[in-house]
Amino acid sequence: MHSSFFKTLAILCIGGLTACTQPAQQDNKTCQEAVQEEQPNAVIETIMSRRSIRKYKPEPVSRETMETILECGINAPNGMNKQSWEIRVVDNPDFINGITEVYKKANPKAAEDPSFKNMFRNAPTVVFIAHDPGYDCSQIDCGLLGENMILSAWSMGIGSCCLGGPVRFINTNPDAAPYLQKLGFSEGYRLLYCIAFGHPDETPAAKPRSKEKIKYVE
Ligand SMILES: Cc1cc2nc3c(=O)[nH]c(=O)nc-3n(C[C@H](O)[C@H](O)[C@H](O)COP(=O)(O)O)c2cc1C
């Protein structure tokens, strides 16, 4: 759905550029204004329609699609282009189910939910992101990296959920240490958060947002 949306936008842009080589329009609108008024904006549409997904179909996201998502991630703006992140992609069920067993042992109630499959909101693919605590903007870099991944994924019909809870567990539970070690982050990097990815199996409604937090300062 979303990829065809991009194709449509590309056709419209090409069409729009061609039209802009023609003489000025009668109603004095610029071509850009005319195109913007008539057509939805793919980026805004993707941002506004995205929701956190917590139910997924079992198959993992193909590595080819993940490559596109990761490429979009690392093209995020980042302080001084230091790229102060490290990224680990896990789609191996042994890893995901193994760490989930450790989680279940510590949180037996979690597994009582009949829809519970794993500690990453049941997703088949998880991206772990580590930051450099020695650089004061590293967490910002990692956040922007993640949002690029989340939005590019959604534009291709892939759902996601940004996750802090599981990482808090992995960073603090001694029984989870072998899994943290397996992620193999470099010395000096610390696991910050993870993002679950998968083919959505639900269409949650938007949660309300408050505009009261926004103020223009004159
Ligand atoms: C830093 C961060 C940590 C989050 N941690 C969790 C989490 O541990 N579990 C979870 O289900 N969702 C988690 N979320 C997802 C939020 O609950 C979700 O983004 C928020 O409720 C707004 O809903 P929406 O994403 O559908 O717009 C997290 C989101 C962020 C940005």
The ligand as a Tripos MOL2 file, in Angstrom:
@<TRIPOS>MOLECULE
LIG
   31    33     1     0     0
SMALL
NO_CHARGES

@<TRIPOS>ATOM
      1 C1         11.3980    5.4370   24.4710 C.3       1 LIG1
      2 C2         10.1810    4.5650   24.2340 C.ar      1 LIG1
      3 C3         10.0200    3.4150   24.9740 C.ar      1 LIG1
      4 C4          8.9090    2.5930   24.7490 C.ar      1 LIG1
      5 N1          8.8150    1.4180   25.4360 N.ar      1 LIG1
      6 C5          7.7520    0.5950   25.1980 C.ar      1 LIG1
      7 C6          7.6680   -0.6640   25.8630 C.ar      1 LIG1
      8 O1          8.5380   -1.0420   26.6390 O.2       1 LIG1
      9 N2          6.5960   -1.4400   25.5870 N.ar      1 LIG1
     10 C7          5.6280   -1.0690   24.6910 C.ar      1 LIG1
     11 O2          4.6880   -1.8350   24.4710 O.2       1 LIG1
     12 N3          5.6900    0.1270   24.0380 N.ar      1 LIG1
     13 C8          6.7290    0.9710   24.2630 C.ar      1 LIG1
     14 N4          6.8330    2.1650   23.5860 N.ar      1 LIG1
     15 C9          5.7680    2.5480   22.6050 C.3       1 LIG1
     16 C10         4.8640    3.6240   23.2010 C.3       1 LIG1
     17 O3          4.0470    3.0600   24.1990 O.3       1 LIG1
     18 C11         4.0180    4.2700   22.0760 C.3       1 LIG1
     19 O4          4.8680    4.8550   21.1170 O.3       1 LIG1
     20 C12         3.0700    5.3310   22.6280 C.3       1 LIG1
     21 O5          2.1090    4.7670   23.4910 O.3       1 LIG1
     22 C13         2.3230    6.0920   21.5240 C.3       1 LIG1
     23 O6          1.5860    5.2070   20.6940 O.3       1 LIG1
     24 P1          1.8510    5.1300   19.1130 P.3       1 LIG1
     25 O7          3.3000    4.7560   18.9120 O.co2     1 LIG1
     26 O8          0.9350    4.0720   18.5950 O.co2     1 LIG1
     27 O9          1.5480    6.4770   18.5380 O.co2     1 LIG1
     28 C14         7.9190    2.9740   23.7870 C.ar      1 LIG1
     29 C15         8.1220    4.1440   23.0350 C.ar      1 LIG1
     30 C16         9.2370    4.9170   23.2410 C.ar      1 LIG1
     31 C17         9.4360    6.1450   22.3770 C.3       1 LIG1
@<TRIPOS>BOND
     1     1     2 1
     2     2     3 ar
     3     2    30 ar
     4     3     4 ar
     5     4     5 ar
     6     4    28 ar
     7     5     6 ar
     8     6     7 ar
     9     6    13 1
    10     7     8 2
    11     7     9 ar
    12     9    10 ar
    13    10    11 2
    14    10    12 ar
    15    12    13 ar
    16    13    14 ar
    17    14    15 1
    18    14    28 ar
    19    15    16 1
    20    16    17 1
    21    16    18 1
    22    18    19 1
    23    18    20 1
    24    20    21 1
    25    20    22 1
    26    22    23 1
    27    23    24 1
    28    24    25 2
    29    24    26 1
    30    24    27 1
    31    28    29 ar
    32    29    30 ar
    33    30    31 1
@<TRIPOS>SUBSTRUCTURE
     1 LIG1         1 GROUP 0 **** ****
